[in-house]
């Protein structure tokens, strides 16, 4: 072999090393080319050795193989540099199969030139082997269909690596588009290999819009609600359950929607539609959405409809009475440590307990918004909630944490004032809700307790203002709050 061969081999070796150093993610391809380069050098060395020991019939083929091998390595390295270094730097992205096609055609062309230089006339071989060629093509039509299918899929961008797709009962992310097949990785960790010819002949779904940087997938969550619930109110409750909560992977824009779809099996069938930002988290996110919807329905006195059956069940009255007593004791225990109700008698506390309504919240839900008007308070039974102060154009400020035994929203129930802060569920929170109507009966029967309660409310308002503003604010006069209570409940 001449000095030109070894100079070219050295240049290709240097290019391999540079690619491995500058493009770490391309090291595997550069390492493969380096291995081929070493084999070429070994063939060239063997040819020199055969020539020196006087075996020319072995030296010539070895030199020919080494020359062709060096050309093939040069084609692969030049293509690797052009397609994976130069073009990306110019912000030109081409399908990977284009690189494979260019390299394959270049190597085939080099092989034709090499055979012609070796004295082999390819034209006569092709002319005399038409039948053999036809047999080969016929036997490989499925393989050729897969290859042409893979080429077409990548050239027209029908499917790309990283796309989330649905094909029949297979749903997952495209991890590879090869000449013969497309590999799809499912959420179960399975890799499904789909022949490219199948994709060319059948319909498949690409999840998300190509115009979005991050794919968004509209999900449908179905709920059956009893017919006695007003449809527009149900839709509003379901929609707000998502709008007023921070649920991972649920987009705020476009906003969720809820619609009444059908009447089936004695119930109304609703669809809550939201946009999912991570297709991999479809089932876990659907589960969280259902949990928020279930909690919101319970807070508004609604429930999920169950298949209707008629059964005759006889239950011991003493058992039912024990259940009612246990629930009443639980409510009384929740009320007894609330400072606002310290002036109530045992009978009044029991009357109040009968008006408590379960109000669960799921972690991430907004329990109340600053500025909203709601004539009820919440009593936290279990879980943790965060209290925030919000101001226009400023990030919200953390004020306090609520735990079991705490209440919030008392000013709204007692005076009708808008909410003074935003409260969000840090964990799943179980609450009781007490509204104005339930408390008004006690207050109208014994108006004098309003004085003690106004003092408690004044102290709580001052504490909230102090927490909100380190400098504090003017003291809150309980007389003003008392006047508002008496006016709100029409005690005068």
Secondary structure, DSSP 4 states (H G I P E B T S, - for coil): --HHHHHHHHHHHHHHHHHHHH-GGGHHHHHHHHHHHHHHHHHHHHHHHHHHTT-HHHHHHHHHHHHHHHHHHHHHHHHHHIIIIIHHHTT----HHHHHHHHHHHHHHHHHHHHHHTT--HHHHHHHTHHHHHHHHHHTHHHHHHHHHHHHHHHTTSS-TT-EEEETTEEEEEEEE-SSEEEEEETTS-EEEEEHHHHHHS--EEES-TTSSS--EEEEEEEEEETTS-HHHHHHHHHHHHHTB--TTB-SSSPPEEEEEEEETTEEEEEEEEEES-GGGHHHHHHHHHHHHHHHHHHTT--B------------HHHHHHHHHHHHHHHHHHHHT-GGGTT--HHHHHHHHHT-EEEEE-TTBEEE-TT---SEEEEEEES-EEEEE--TTS--EEEEEE-TT-EE-HHHHHH-PPPSSEEEESS-EEEEEEEHHHHHHHHHH-TTHHHHHHHHHHHHHHHHHHHH-TT--PPPPHHHHHHHHHHHTT--
